[in-house]
Amino acid sequence: MREAVLVAVMSVVTILLRFLPFLVLRKETPPYIAYLGRVLPPAIIGMLVIYCLKDVNPIVPPHGIPELISAACVIALQARRRNTLVSILGGTILYMLLVQVVF
């Protein structure tokens, strides 16, 4: 019973947090919110790329080859499909296959 109440409260809070911007900003989106909506996604992707490649050591085998192949796959999928989810999923699956099976 206690767990059900906790789940219900967390669900209500999550739903309220999701709908709050739509309730507060009913008329028009402020310019700074629109600016953040344009700028943040590429910045976040850039930070993820840096984070994923920060530990690659080109001197130690496999010399970062799985990471480069996977990054090229992500770029190719994004250019072809224009779907971020497909690009990230494809790159992740390819990287795991390369690391577990090939290298």
FENDAQUI-V69801 format. One record per helix or strand. SS is the DSSP state (A for helix, B for strand). FROM is the first residue (numbers start at 0). TO is the last residue. If there is no record, write none. Layout:
SS/FROM/TO, SS/FROM/TO
//
This chain:
A/1/23, A/30/52, A/64/80, A/83/101
//
